[in-house]
């Protein structure tokens, strides 16, 4: 029984350690309907994008090539975790405001 408890404790502890080491980048939906930054540069690999909606309207982070989307209400903070090994430029947009576009620039890992 003690071994089972120890294993369960390790399973619970490991995800917290992995999250703490995940590189995190911030993307803000501004009240004027823009992204900040409009070009977000990240290293290839696994990373987290913290999404912040500073507007008074719902927004949606969406990227078709990355197969990611996240809907957020006014004033909400959330995140998406992305794993991508191929450097390049990947467009994203706000599905509620389709003229608002940005680019995720994935650069080779050092």
N, C-alpha and C positions, 0 to 999 in steps of 0.2 A: 504494500500500500504506500509506503514511504517513497519508493521509486516512482510510482505513478504520480504522486504529488509533485515530486521534483521535476519530472518530465513536463507536467502541465504548467508548472511555473516557468520553465524555460521557453515553452511555446508562447506564453503570454508576454514574456520579457523581450524576446527577440524582435517582434514587430516594432516595438518602441525604439529599439536601438537602430533598426534600419531607417525608420522615419527621421530620426535625429541627424543622420548622416546624408540624407537626400538633399542635393543642391536645390535651392528654392529661389524662384524669380517672381517678381510681382508685376501684374498687369492690372491696370485700373481703368474702369469704364467711367469717363468723366461726364459731368452734367451737360457739357456742350455737345455730347454725342460722339466723342473721339476716344481712342485708346491711348493710354500712356504707359509705356512707349508704343508707338505704332510699329516699330521694328524691335523685336525682342531677340537678343542673341543668347544662345544657350549651347553648352557643350554636348556632343553626342553622348548617348547613354540614357540613364534613367534620371529624371528630375521632376520637380513639382513646380507648377505655376499657381501662385496664390492669386485668386481673382477677387477684385474689390469693386463693387458697384457703388460709386459715389453719386449716381443719378437718382432722380425721383421716379424712374420708370423701370419696368422689368427689362433685363438684358439677357442675351444668350451668347456665350462663347461657343463658336462652332468652327470646326476645321474638318472638311471632307477628307483631305488626304491623310490626316492624322486619326480620323475616325473618332473624334472627341466632340462632345457637346455638354454644356452645363447651363441650365436656366437659373437665373437668380432674381429675386425681387429687389425693390429699391433698398439701398443701404446694406445689402447682404455681402458677406465675405464667404468665399468657398475656395476650392482648389481642384485641379486636375493633376493626375500623375501620368507622365508620358515616358515611354521608352522608345527611343529611336536611335539607330546606329548609323544611318545614312545621312551624311552632311548634305545640306541643301536649304532651299527656301520653301517654306510651307505656309500657304495663306490661311488666315482665319478671319472670321467676321462676326458681327452681331446679327443673329437671325431676325431679331425684331426691328433692326435698323440696317437693312442690307447694304446701304451705301457706306457704312462704317466698316473699313477693312484694315487688316494689319498683316504682318509677316513674321513668322517664327523662323529665325535664321539659325540653323544647326551647324555648328563648326566642329571640325575634328577635335577629339579629346587630346589634351597635351600629352 
